[in-house]
Amino acid sequence: MIDQTPAAPTDIDTFFACDLRVATVLACEPNARARKPAYQLTLDFGALGIKTSSAQITERYTPADLIGKQVIAVINFPPRKVAAVLSECLVLAVDSPTGLVTLSVDQVVENGLRVY
């Protein structure tokens, strides 16, 4: 079910405290230990390095769909273990009736660029 409830008001400084960056998916494989179907992604953030993430985006995407795709991710949350995967960033997506849809750019840009 898609949540249409707006979040509580916040300020612009809180938003900009989240470091959103562009990355290219280098590798994608099923995260077999996840409770809900998920992929383990390897993401290239350019000069910021390579990071891993566990993402529950299996309803809409195959690994082939994702490899080479540029996505938007938050990189300054603390890393956390998700079903044996050290998730170092959070890939952003929107909920749709057909599954989560990743946020991306409409033109290829340099990996690691900040989203404002």
C-alpha positions in Angstrom: 0.0 0.0 0.0 1.3 3.4 -1.0 1.6 5.8 1.9 0.3 9.2 1.0 0.6 10.8 4.4 3.0 13.8 4.3 5.9 13.9 6.8 6.0 16.4 9.6 7.4 19.8 8.6 11.2 20.2 8.8 13.7 22.8 7.9 16.1 23.1 4.9 19.2 22.5 7.1 17.8 19.1 8.1 17.3 18.2 4.4 20.8 19.3 3.4 22.2 17.3 6.3 21.5 14.2 4.1 24.3 13.8 1.6 22.6 12.6 -1.6 24.9 11.5 -4.4 24.8 9.9 -7.9 26.2 6.4 -8.3 26.4 3.8 -11.1 25.4 0.2 -10.3 28.5 -1.9 -11.0 27.1 -5.3 -9.8 23.8 -6.7 -8.6 23.0 -10.1 -7.1 20.2 -11.5 -5.0 20.7 -11.1 -1.3 19.8 -14.6 -0.4 19.8 -14.0 3.4 17.3 -11.1 3.3 13.9 -11.8 4.9 12.2 -9.8 2.1 13.5 -10.2 -1.5 16.4 -7.8 -2.0 19.5 -7.2 -4.1 23.1 -6.6 -3.0 24.3 -3.7 -5.1 27.8 -2.5 -5.7 27.8 1.2 -6.4 30.5 3.5 -7.9 30.5 6.9 -6.4 33.5 8.1 -8.3 36.1 9.9 -6.2 34.0 8.9 -3.1 34.7 5.2 -3.7 32.7 2.0 -4.1 29.9 1.2 -1.7 27.5 -1.6 -1.1 23.8 -1.5 -0.4 21.0 -4.0 0.1 17.9 -2.8 -1.7 14.4 -4.2 -1.8 13.8 -3.4 -5.5 13.3 -6.9 -6.9 9.7 -6.5 -7.9 10.4 -4.1 -10.7 14.0 -4.8 -11.7 16.2 -7.7 -12.7 20.0 -7.5 -12.1 20.5 -6.8 -15.8 18.1 -3.8 -15.6 20.2 -2.3 -12.8 23.8 -2.8 -13.9 25.0 0.4 -15.5 22.1 2.4 -14.2 22.7 5.6 -12.4 20.8 6.0 -9.1 20.6 8.4 -6.2 21.6 7.3 -2.7 22.2 8.8 0.7 25.8 8.2 1.7 26.1 9.7 5.2 23.9 7.3 7.2 25.8 5.0 9.4 26.5 1.6 7.8 24.3 -1.2 8.9 24.2 -4.9 8.5 21.2 -6.0 6.4 20.9 -9.8 6.1 24.7 -10.3 6.2 25.4 -7.4 3.8 27.1 -4.2 5.1 24.8 -1.6 3.6 26.9 1.6 3.4 24.3 3.8 1.6 20.6 4.0 1.0 19.4 3.8 -2.6 16.3 6.1 -2.9 13.1 4.9 -4.5 9.4 5.8 -4.7 6.6 3.3 -4.0 4.4 2.5 -6.9 1.7 0.0 -7.6 4.2 -2.1 -9.5 7.0 -2.0 -6.9 9.7 0.4 -5.9 11.1 2.7 -8.6 14.7 4.0 -8.1 15.4 7.7 -8.3 17.8 8.5 -11.1 19.1 11.3 -13.3 17.8 11.8 -16.8 21.3 12.3 -18.3 24.5 10.5 -17.5 26.6 12.6 -15.1 29.8 12.1 -13.2 29.5 9.6 -10.3 29.6 11.2 -6.9 28.0 14.5 -7.8 25.8 15.9 -5.0 22.0 16.2 -5.4 20.5 19.5 -4.3 
